[in-house]
């Protein structure tokens, strides 16, 4: 039984009116990879097949049946059907694991958001305390500007520093979560093989 995934991928992509680049973005691969699949130069990997099926609202079994040709699957040998069944079970298990990883990533993201919120709240408290301190202590830190201008300048500098810290924290958290997500997927894929 020959799987003609290239024909199915082209048909599905064109049915949605998507370019190769748009499909590539949706299944997290390069446009060149999609082109290679569609020309039959490379085979689609299991993780990409799961994402592809999700994008086209298909089960993996439906995708494989289309790739094998409906008649071939129906009249295929029992050995061919066993191969399709095993592959379908592996892919379904990986899909379940992928959903679990996404759920854990969302939980971690919520925890990180709480941490960032706490940092922002504490930063605002520091700013307010600084402003209160400056209004209680009339000594000038900078000569030539009024107390009001001095306070505004200090609050702006502290605000910019706080925003910078928060943005860097968010970027770090997002990059770590992305790295961890792909490491988890690779680890689970390697374990299942």
C-alpha positions as CSV (number, residue, x, y, z in Angstrom):
1,X,0.0,0.0,0.0
2,X,1.5,3.3,-1.1
3,X,0.6,6.4,0.9
4,X,0.2,9.4,-1.4
5,X,0.5,12.1,1.3
6,X,1.8,14.6,-1.2
7,X,-1.4,14.6,-3.2
8,X,-3.6,14.9,0.0
9,X,-1.5,17.8,1.4
10,X,-1.8,19.7,-1.9
11,X,-5.6,19.0,-2.1
12,X,-6.2,20.1,1.5
13,X,-4.1,23.2,1.2
14,X,-5.7,24.3,-2.0
15,X,-9.2,23.6,-0.6
16,X,-8.5,26.2,2.1
17,X,-6.9,28.6,-0.4
18,X,-3.7,28.7,1.6
19,X,-0.2,29.3,0.2
20,X,2.6,26.9,1.1
21,X,4.0,29.6,3.4
22,X,0.7,30.0,5.3
23,X,0.4,26.2,5.7
24,X,4.0,26.1,6.9
25,X,3.3,28.7,9.5
26,X,0.3,26.8,10.8
27,X,2.2,23.5,11.2
28,X,5.4,25.2,12.4
29,X,7.7,24.2,9.6
30,X,9.4,26.1,6.8
31,X,7.8,26.7,3.4
32,X,10.6,24.6,1.8
33,X,9.5,21.7,4.0
34,X,5.9,22.0,2.8
35,X,7.1,22.2,-0.8
36,X,9.2,19.1,-0.3
37,X,6.2,17.2,1.1
38,X,4.0,18.3,-1.9
39,X,6.6,17.3,-4.4
40,X,7.2,13.9,-2.7
41,X,10.8,14.7,-1.9
42,X,10.3,14.1,1.8
43,X,7.7,12.4,4.0
44,X,5.7,14.3,6.6
45,X,6.8,13.5,10.2
46,X,4.3,12.4,12.8
47,X,4.3,15.6,14.8
48,X,3.7,17.7,11.6
49,X,1.0,15.2,10.6
50,X,-0.8,15.8,13.9
51,X,-0.7,19.6,13.4
52,X,-1.7,19.3,9.8
53,X,-4.7,17.1,10.7
54,X,-5.7,19.6,13.4
55,X,-5.6,22.5,11.0
56,X,-7.8,20.7,8.5
57,X,-10.1,19.2,11.2
58,X,-9.3,15.7,10.3
59,X,-8.5,12.6,12.3
60,X,-5.1,11.0,11.5
61,X,-7.0,8.0,10.4
62,X,-9.0,10.1,7.9
63,X,-5.8,11.6,6.6
64,X,-4.2,8.2,6.2
65,X,-7.2,6.8,4.4
66,X,-7.2,9.7,2.0
67,X,-3.4,9.2,1.4
68,X,-3.9,5.5,0.8
69,X,-7.0,6.0,-1.4
70,X,-10.3,5.0,0.2
71,X,-10.6,1.8,-1.9
72,X,-7.1,0.6,-1.0
73,X,-7.8,0.9,2.7
74,X,-11.1,-0.9,2.4
75,X,-9.6,-3.7,0.2
76,X,-6.1,-3.6,1.6
77,X,-4.4,-6.5,3.1
78,X,-4.8,-7.2,6.8
79,X,-1.1,-6.4,7.3
80,X,-1.5,-3.0,5.6
81,X,-4.5,-2.3,7.9
82,X,-2.5,-3.3,10.9
83,X,0.2,-0.9,9.9
84,X,-2.3,1.9,9.5
85,X,-3.9,1.0,12.9
86,X,-0.6,1.0,14.7
87,X,0.4,4.3,13.1
88,X,-3.0,5.8,14.0
89,X,-2.6,4.7,17.7
90,X,0.9,6.1,17.9
91,X,-0.2,9.4,16.4
92,X,-3.3,9.6,18.7
93,X,-1.1,8.9,21.7
94,X,1.3,11.7,20.7
95,X,-1.6,14.1,20.1
96,X,-2.8,13.4,23.6
97,X,0.7,14.0,25.0
98,X,1.0,17.2,22.9
99,X,-2.3,18.5,24.5
100,X,-0.9,17.6,28.0
101,X,2.3,19.6,27.2
102,X,0.2,22.6,26.0
103,X,-1.9,22.4,29.2
104,X,1.2,22.4,31.4
105,X,2.7,25.3,29.4
106,X,-0.5,27.3,30.0
107,X,-0.3,26.6,33.7
108,X,3.3,27.7,33.8
109,X,2.4,30.8,31.8
110,X,-0.2,31.7,34.4
111,X,2.3,31.3,37.2
112,X,4.8,33.5,35.3
113,X,2.1,36.2,34.8
114,X,1.4,36.2,38.5
115,X,5.2,36.7,39.1
116,X,5.3,39.5,36.6
117,X,2.2,41.1,38.1
118,X,3.8,41.0,41.5
119,X,7.0,42.6,40.2
120,X,4.9,45.4,38.6
121,X,2.9,45.9,41.7
122,X,6.1,46.1,43.9
123,X,7.6,48.5,41.4
124,X,4.6,50.8,41.5
125,X,4.8,50.7,45.3
126,X,8.5,51.8,45.1
127,X,7.5,54.6,42.7
128,X,4.8,55.8,45.0
129,X,7.1,55.7,48.0
130,X,9.7,57.6,46.1
131,X,7.2,60.3,45.2
132,X,6.0,60.5,48.8
133,X,9.5,60.7,50.1
134,X,10.4,63.5,47.6
135,X,7.4,65.6,48.7
136,X,8.3,65.2,52.3
137,X,11.9,66.1,51.8
138,X,12.1,69.4,50.0
139,X,15.9,69.2,49.5
140,X,16.8,69.5,45.8
141,X,18.7,66.7,44.3
142,X,19.3,68.6,41.1
143,X,19.9,72.4,41.0
144,X,18.1,74.5,38.5
145,X,14.8,72.6,38.4
146,X,11.7,72.8,40.6
147,X,10.7,70.1,43.0
148,X,7.8,69.2,40.8
149,X,10.1,68.7,37.7
150,X,12.6,66.8,39.8
151,X,9.9,64.5,41.0
152,X,8.6,63.9,37.5
153,X,12.1,63.2,36.2
154,X,12.8,60.6,39.0
155,X,9.4,58.9,38.5
156,X,10.0,58.7,34.7
157,X,13.5,57.2,35.2
158,X,12.1,54.7,37.7
159,X,9.1,53.9,35.5
160,X,11.4,53.3,32.5
161,X,13.6,51.0,34.5
162,X,10.6,49.0,35.8
163,X,9.1,48.7,32.3
164,X,12.5,47.5,31.0
165,X,12.8,44.9,33.7
166,X,9.3,43.6,33.1
167,X,9.8,43.4,29.3
168,X,13.0,41.5,29.8
169,X,11.3,39.2,32.2
170,X,8.5,38.5,29.8
171,X,10.9,37.8,26.9
172,X,12.9,35.5,29.1
173,X,9.8,33.6,30.2
174,X,8.4,33.3,26.7
175,X,11.8,32.0,25.3
176,X,12.2,29.5,28.1
177,X,8.6,28.2,27.7
178,X,9.1,27.8,23.9
179,X,12.4,26.0,24.4
180,X,10.9,23.7,27.1
181,X,7.8,23.0,25.0
182,X,9.9,21.8,22.0
183,X,12.3,19.8,24.3
184,X,9.3,18.1,25.9
185,X,7.8,17.2,22.5
186,X,11.2,15.9,21.3
187,X,11.7,13.9,24.5
188,X,8.3,12.3,24.3
189,X,8.7,11.5,20.6
190,X,12.1,9.9,21.3
191,X,10.6,7.8,24.1
192,X,7.8,6.6,22.0
193,X,10.1,5.5,19.2
